Each structure stands twice: as structure tokens, then as C-alpha cells.
Amino acid sequence: MRFEHVGGVVCLGETMVMMVPAEPGPVHLVRTWHRAIGGAESNVACHLSRLGVSSSWVSAVGDDSFGLAVLDTVSGFGVDVSGVRIDPTRPTGLYVKEASPHGSPVRYYRRGSAASGMGLEMIDRLGLGEVRLVHLSGITAALSDSCLAMMRELLRRPRHGYRISFDLNWRPALWADRDPRVLRELADMADVVLAGADEAELVWGTGDPARLRTLLPGPKSLVVKQGSDGATLLEESDSWFEPALQVQVVEPVGAGDAFAAGFLAATLAGEPAPVRLRAGHLQAASALLTAEDVGDPLPADVTSRLLHADPQTWAAARLEV
């Protein structure tokens, strides 16, 4: 599944170093850890690069070894990181998680991070005249007042030649001292909005696609991810539902970012709605089949067979490790 020559995408948001246990057992007894990275927007950029889309990631990291690890890892996926600011005073964020097929408890150490210091000046790093899409998430709006101001300014500006996508990415711990109602304001100014039905229920009081469309009339495209059931796309007066693939889940974190990348790549390529949703499901499957946020691409023969398969073949497919 490749989508070359569809134009560039820039993803804006924080990425942190992630520590994952490298041995089984209770996390407080773990002595060996695996260092990785994690960030919704950079995940999308990495998946897009894997799909053949020219992608860049813009953020801020600390002038520390963790920051260098983040830059090295993201650029290793073929993502342009030249727009990342190296902050000489603030550290790179860190989080710790315990991988599990049933979810991953996470503890964040991101207060005062380099990314939280982002503000209006970061907009000049996005190369808006050279891209077709800017990807944002609700996470960034919760990091600081300056981050929220940056997002508002970016979404309010007239857009010439590019669209803005917004993934809700609800993180309740980040909103303990902030008003999450701003997320509806931000989402309604975007061109493409992606949200999980469960998180939309928590934030906006409903996960029903039709009701969400009433709450968010602004975006041209609204995608409601309904977990293992599938996903619904609403555009103008039309809607499409595409069931999810059957997948052997190794670890669920990161599947939403992968879905976003697949859907956005197919959207930029001008694919019809069902194919765009299937591209999201297929890319999500590549994340579900690994403990990493960005796993290995699915084999080309699998994606080419399923992307345009008849409904019966799609429904019968099951992907396993």
C-alpha cells in the first residue's frame, strides 16, 4: 500500500522518550528497560513515510540525549526533522508504560518539557507553502497556553493549497487543570477530524457519528473510529461505514495514529471513501500486530488484495503475527 506523489504532510506535536519493560513480571520489579519513543503526531509522520508520503515532523526537544534519540528515531523512518527546535533549557519529555494486549498503563513526565514551550513562532517552521496537509492533535492544546495559542492561530489563518487534519487524541490526565471544551472549537475549525467514538463520548457527550456531525458542522470530513467494529466517514450529506479487519492484537497503543496516516494518505491520493477507510484499517492493523507504535508495513500482496476486495473477502480476512 503506497501513496507516492500525493504531496507533503507536516505533523506538529510533542514526542517523548518511552521506556517499556524488556522483561516480564510486575513493573516495579523490572530491572531491564527498552528505550523507544512515542508521540501521536510523529507516529503519523512515520506511518506516512512508510506509505510513501513525503512527511515532516515539527516540534521541540531538549538539548539532551533523549532529544537526540527522538530525532534519530523519527528521522530513521525517513521523516524530515529539520523543523524541530532544540530547546537549550527545557528537557525532552519522558513516559513509562507496561505493554499489554488489554491496554498499557502509562505514567508521564512531561510538565515543563521542551514541547510545552512551543508558541506562535513555531508556525514559521511548518513550511505551509510547500505542503498539502498539516496534521494536529488535541494533545498539543493541553500542553501549555502558548501551545493552545499556536493551534488557534494556525487554524484561524486562511489556508492556501493545504488542509488541516485534527485528531482528538483525548488524554484526560493532560486536561485536569484545563477546560477541554476548547477541543470542540479547535476541531470545528479543521478540514478533517478524526475521533474515537469512546473518547468523543467522554469529551463531547456522544460517540454517535450523526450527532457528532451536528456538533462539528465545520470540517469537510469527519471520521468516527468505532474500535473493533469499524469506522464511519461523514462528508457533506453522505456517510460510509467500513468494518474493521480481524487482527491478532499484540498491543493496541498507536493503532489510532496508524489509522489516521492510512486514511489521510488515501485522502490525499483522491481515493473513494470506502478505500480511504480501508487504508486506515490496514495501517492500523500494522500497529496492532506489534508492541511498537510504528510496526513493519503489511506485505504488499496483502494490502493490494484487501484494499479493493469485495465485502465478503474483506470481512473474512484475518491478520496474524
N, C-alpha and C positions, 0 to 999 in steps of 0.2 A: 504494500500500500504506500504509494509515493505520490507526492503532490508538488513536483518541481515547478518553477516558473510561475508561481501564483503571487509573487510579491513578498516584501519583507514584513515581519512582525516584530514589534518590540514589546517586551514584558517588563513591567515595573513593580517592584516589591521586594520585601526582605527575604533573604536566605540565611539560614543559620547552620552551624555545625551540629550534627546529630550524633549522639552516642547510643549505640544499640548493643545489648549484651551479646557477646561472642560465645557464650556457653549457656546451657540450660540451667534451670533452677531459679529460686527466689532472687529477685533483682538485688536485694540488699546483700546477698552472698556472692554476687558475681565479681570476679577478680579481673576478667579479661573483657575488654570492650572493643567493638568495631566502630571506627570513626567514618561517618558518612556526612552528607549534607541534606538539608530539607528546606524547601521553600516553594509555596504554591506556584508563584509566577515563574521562577526559574525552572520548575518542573515542566511547566507548559512549554517554555522555550526549548528545553532539551527534547521533549517529545516532538515538537515541531521540527527541530533539526533532524531527528531520526526519520521523520516523514518526508524529508527533502525540502522543507520550507526554510528559507533564509531567516534566521531569528537572532535577536539580540536580547540581552538582559541588562537592565539598568537598575542600580541600587547603590547602597553604600555599605562598605565593610570596614572593620577596624584595621589599623596598621599592625597586624599581629599574625601569628602563624595560622590561626583559624581562618582569618580573612584570605590569606594566600591559598589555603586548602579549598575554600569555596570557589575562588576564581579559577584555580587549576581544574577542579572537578567540572564546573559548568562549561568552561571553555573546551574541556576534553570531549564534550558532546558535539562540538562544532558550533557552539553558540558564541556570538560576538560579545565580549565583556568590556570593550574599550570605553563604554559609557559609565562604568562603575566608578564611584568616588571612593578613594581611600581616606578614611577619616583618621587624623593623627591623634585624636583624643578619646574617642568613644570605641568600645570594644565590639567585636563581632558577636552576635547573639549565639546562644547555645541552647539545645534542648536534649532531653534524655527520654528514651522510650523503650518499652518492653514489647517486642514483636509478638503478635498472637493472631491466629486466624479469626478470633472473636473481637478484635479491636486492640488498640495499643494505648495503654495509659501513658500520658505524656506530662513531663514537667518542664516548663520553660524558664530560661534565664535570659530574658531579652530586654528588661527595663533599662533604659539609658543606652541602648545599642546604637551602633553607627547608623543603622537604617532608620531608627526613630528620629534622627536628626535631619532627615530629608525634608526639603521645603520647595518653594516655588522655583528656586534656581535649578532644580533637577529637570524641569521641563525642557530646558535648552539641551539637555543631553540625549533626548529621545529621538532626534533626527526625524521630526514629524514630516518634513518634506520628502522623505525617502522611503516611507513605509506605507503599507496599506491597512495595517491594523495595529492598535495599541491595546494590550491586554492588562487589565487591572483586577484586583480582588478587594473584597471588603476588609481583609486583614489589615491592609495598609492604612485605612481610615482610622483604625483604632490605635495605631502606634504612638501618635502624638498630635497635638494641634497643628503643627506645621505640616505633617503628612496629610491631614484632612484638608487643610487649605490648598495643598498641592493638587489633590484629587479634584476638589471643587473647581479650581481654576482650569485644569485640564479638560474637564467635562463640559465646562461652560463655554470654552473657546469655540469659535466657528471652525468646522472641520473641512479641509480641502484635500480630497483624494485619499482619505483614510477613515476607518471606522474605529470605534472603541467598544471592546467587549468587557463585561464586568461579571465576575464570578462571585457569588455571595460569600462563600467560604466562611461560614459562621464559626467563630471561635469565642465561646461565651466567656472564657477567662479574661480575654482582652477587653471586654466591654463592662467589666464590673464597676468601673468608675466613669463610664461614658454612656451617652444616650444612643442606643442602637437605632433609633428612629431615623437617623441620618442615612442609614443604608438604603432606605426606600427612595430618598431624594437622589442619592448617587446613582442607584440602579435605573431610575426613570430617565436619567439624562444619557444613558449609554445607548448604543445601537444594537448590541447583542447582550442579553442577560442569561446567565446560567445559574440555576439554583437547585439544590436537592429538595424534594418535597418535604422531607423531615425537617430540614433546617429552616425552610420557608415557613413551615407551621410554627416553629418556635419564634421566629423573628417577626413575621408578618401576619400570624394568626391563621394561615391557611396554606396547605400544600396542593390544593386543587388547581390545576392549570387554568381553568376558565376564571376562577376567582382571582388568581394571581394576575391574569391579564387585565382584569378590571382595576386592580391596584397599581399596575405598571403599564399604562397605555403608551408610554413614550418609546420604548425600544421597538425596533422593527422586528427583531427576532427574540422570542422568549423560549428558553429550553428548561423544562422541568424534569430533573432526573429522579426517577421513581425506584431507585435501588435495583434489586434483582428482577423487578417486574419489567422495567424498560425506561423509556424516556419519551416525552411529548414535546413537540415543537409547535409553537404558535406564531404565525406570521399573517398580519392583516386579519382577514376573516377566516383563514384556513387553519387547520391543525392536523398534525400527523403523530401517530404513536408507533414506535418501533420497539418490540420486545428485546430484552437483554439476552445476551448469549449465556448458555450454561457454561460455567467456568469453575474449575477446581481452585478455590481461593486459598492462596498461601498466606497473604497478608493484604488487608483491604485498603490501607492508607495509600493515597496517591492515585487511586483509580479515578477520582473526580477530575484531577488535573489532566490525566491522560485522556479522559473523555473529552474535556474541553479542547485539547490540542487536535484530536481527530476531527471533531465537529468543525472547528474553526478552519483547519486546513482544507477540508472538503467544501466549506462555505466559500472560501477564497477561490477555490477552483471552479466555482459555479455549479456544483453538483446538485441534483434534485434533493428535496427534503429527506426522503427515506434513506438515500445513500449517505447524506450528511450525518444522520443519526446512527446509521450502522458504522460509519467510520469512527464515531465516538465510542460506540460499544466495543469495536475491535481493538482500539488503542487502550481502552480501559482494561480489556482482558489481558493485555501485555503487562500491565501493572499488577493485576490481581494474581498473576502466575509467579510472582517473585516477591521477596521480602524487601526489595529495593523500591524506591519511589519511581525510578525510571528503569524498567527492565529491558531485556533484549526484545527487539522487534519480532512480531509474529512472522513466520515464514511467508514469503511472497505468494506461494501457491495456496496457502490457507486464506489469506486476505483477498486475493483475486477471485477465489472461488466463492467466498461468502458475501463479498461486498454487493454483488449484483445477483445473488441467489434468489430462487423463488421462496416464498414464505415458509413452505414446508421444510425445505433444506435448511434454511436459517434456524427454524425452531428446533430441528433435530440435532443440530451441531452441538458438540460439547468439547471444550478445550481443556486439556490436562497438561501437567508438567511432564 
